[in-house]
Amino acid sequence: MMYFMFGMWAGMVGFSMSLIIRLELGMP
């Protein structure tokens, strides 16, 4: 159960980080 929750948390953090990076790269 701990691994599952950690995996979900890591996935959310990775998704948000990639989204922020895409927004920053998209800005001129």
FENPEPE-V16088 format. One record per residue. N is the residue number from 1. RES is the residue in one letter. PHI is phi in whole degrees, 0 to 359 (none if undefined). D_FIRST is the distance of its C-alpha to the first C-alpha in whole Angstrom. Layout:
N_RES_PHI_D_FIRST ; N_RES_PHI_D_FIRST
This chain:
1_M_none_0 ; 2_M_298_4 ; 3_Y_296_5 ; 4_F_296_5 ; 5_M_293_6 ; 6_F_296_9 ; 7_G_296_10 ; 8_M_296_11 ; 9_W_296_12 ; 10_A_297_14 ; 11_G_295_15 ; 12_M_294_17 ; 13_V_296_18 ; 14_G_298_20 ; 15_F_295_21 ; 16_S_294_23 ; 17_M_296_24 ; 18_S_296_26 ; 19_L_294_27 ; 20_I_297_29 ; 21_I_297_30 ; 22_R_296_32 ; 23_L_295_33 ; 24_E_293_35 ; 25_L_290_36 ; 26_G_287_37 ; 27_M_287_39 ; 28_P_287_43
